[in-house]
Every structure is written in structure tokens, then in C-alpha cells.
Amino acid sequence: MLIERTTPVSAILAGCLVSGVLTAGVASGQTRPEFEVASIRPSSDQVNAVNIGLRISGSQVRVTAMSLKDYIGLAYTVIPQQISGPEWIAQARFDVAAKIPDTPGAAEKVPEMLQALLADRFQLKMHRESREFQVFALGVGKGPLRIREVIAQPDTPVAPPGTVDVAGSGTGGGVAVDLGGGASFVLGNNRLEARKLTMADFADLLTRFYDRPVVDATGLTARYDVTLDIAPEDYTGMMIRSAVSAGMPMPPQALRLLDGASTDPLGAPLRNVGMTLEQRRAPLDVIVVDSMLKAPTEN
């Protein structure tokens, strides 16, 4: 109860998960893609729950309650462990409302437009480095695979062209992330349920519960439903570690709960469904924040 009163861990986790799965490819072009207009405002405070998300509908983009670290992750398509910068970039949260130019394929360039927005309004200066990381490789075991491949149905409703709808919410009861198009992720009641996810997305989500990145090494190319039953003693540790991995300051009472907690809370549940996590070393790109404003310039 003390954690719930002092830090909305499940709310933080919702934001971490949402930011981690928005990994649209960045297209190249001769001119820098930019929003036609963009408004940035501090997010309203949320005490016990928060709704976090991104929606692109037609020419309108709305991002709610994300930290600067989240926005950097969206803009450069990296996970939190691949962002190096001051602690405060993970704290203050902002809402963005923006308009995409009315040109074909513009919605696919939203990451590049966010790069321009961060550079113009927050004066972000950064550079890339390649660093060696200890990682967990998500793989397939030797036994039967107990996850369900999702077969696309021709009559399944789809979102209108140019629409991306990703949202998350967190309360004391757990976390729910709606990724749009039927894909979702729910953590609650000592169970993790992923629906209609690629293994790359699933690995990115698992990263939030570990002290190192999880990379997809399964070779699986379809979308899957995965259900993992989690030991009660590991559930709270997963929630806290997700906040720590995002760079959020945590009270000493919460951090003490990590003492003795498993560093691999999902290893056994994954083995139960025929999957594995193996420790490896691998080079990953890192975004290094050289300087950045704590508040945006005027709208």
C-alpha cells in the first residue's frame, strides 16, 4: 500500500510499455519532415492512475502524458536502456497535439517529425554511439511451443488508413495497453497476457521488467497470443523494476522490495510455454543526450 500512495508504479509502467512498442520505421528524405503546427503542454498530474497514449488519425497527432525520455524513444525508435541522459528527462510529462502535412505517407514519418520537434522546441542535441550490452535473447526451446499463432481473418475490421491508436492505463489492479488492431498487453492478477503481438514487440515489452534489453532471437515471423502465469513474489518486483528501468525515481521503501527479488522473474513462465531467455552480449545503438531544455519554447 505504501508504494501505491507514494509512486503510481502501475501508471509509470503503462507509459513505459506504450513508448516501447511504437517502433515505426523512419523513412529518409531530402528535406526534414516537420509537423505543420504543434502544441506542447505539461500534462495534468495523475495520482493513482494515468492514461497514456498516442493516436494518429488522418492529419492529427495526439500524444498524452509521456516523458521527454519517452518522446526520445518514439523519435529514435529505441528502448529506455538505449537512451543516456540526465535523470530529469524521465520525470516531467508533456502532451503534444500536432498536425501532419497533408501529403501521402506523411503518417509514416511521425518519428522524424518528433525528432524535429525535440530539436526545435526543446533544443535537443544528441549523438549516437554503439555500446556493448548484456542482453537476454528471447528464443524457442526444444520442447513444444505453447503459444497460439494468430491467423489473420479476412473479415476482421481494420482501422482506417493512416490511423495509429496506442494507449495504456495503470491502476492498483494492474496495467492494460491497447496497441490497436486487436493487439494488446495486460499485466494483472499475477498474469501477463499478450495478444496478437510479433515476437519483436513481445521482446521489447519484456525489456521493461529486466535490468537489460531483451532481443528477439526466435526467428518467428507471425503474431501470437502468449499467456504467462507469474509467481506472486515476482509480480511486485516486476512492477518496480519497470519504473527503475525507465529512470523514474523510486522511494527507498519500494527499492528495498527489490532486495532478494528474482532478476529473471519471467524465465520459468517462459519455459512453461516453450520459450527461453539466454544471456548474451550484443552491440546496440545508444542515443546520448548532450543537452536539452527542461521546458519547451513557446507554442
Secondary structure, 3 states (H helix, E strand, C coil): CHHHHHCCHHHHHHHHHHHHHCCCCCCCCCCCCCCCEEEEEECCCCCCCEEEEEEEECCEEEEEEEEHHHHHHHHHCCCHHHEECCHHHHCCEEEEEEECCCCCCHHHHHHHHHHHHHHHHCCCEEEEEEEEEEEEEEEECCCCCCCEECCCCCCCCCCCCCCEEEEEEEECCEEEEEEECCEEEEEECCEEEEEEEEHHHHHHHHHCCCCCCEEECCCCCCEEEEEEECCHHHHHHHHHHHHHHCCCCCCHHHHHCCCCCCCCCCHHHHHHCCEEEEEEEEEEEEEEEEECCCCCCCC
